[in-house]
Amino acid sequence: MSKISDLAKTFEQTSRTEAASIEQQTKADLETLRKNINEALKQSEQKITADINARQLRMSKAVFKPYLWSLLGISAAGLIVIAGLFIAICFFFLMIRRPPRSTLFPYTTLFRFD
């Protein structure tokens, strides 16, 4: 019976040694996997951040350009309206000036018959 007991003790010791070895290997593999996942997440975060910044830049340009053009359009329309009013006012005052006297005016009063 001592042979069986020695065999059992040896099996138990080798099993514990193998279990410890497997545990250490598993811990090392999990640590490597955790590092790889963290690195992949960091790279993904950097890429997403860069994409978000690029998209915001494009959006701000897309919003600013039409706004700028509409602002310039409003300014141009305002200038056109002001120029039109100025021309209308000038035309009005040119048209209401006193007409020149007729050169026949004195003669028409001389030869009136009452």
Sequence and secondary structure as in RCSB ss.txt:
>XXXX:A:sequence
MSKISDLAKTFEQTSRTEAASIEQQTKADLETLRKNINEALKQSEQKITADINARQLRMSKAVFKPYLWSLLGIS
AAGLIVIAGLFIAICFFFLMIRRPPRSTLFPYTTLFRFD
>XXXX:A:secstr
 HHHHHHHHHHHHHHHHHHHHHHHHHHHHHHHHHHHHHHHHHHHHHHHHHHHHHHHHHHHHHHHHHHHHHHHHHH
HHHHHHHHHHHHHHHHHHHHTS     TTHHHHHHT   
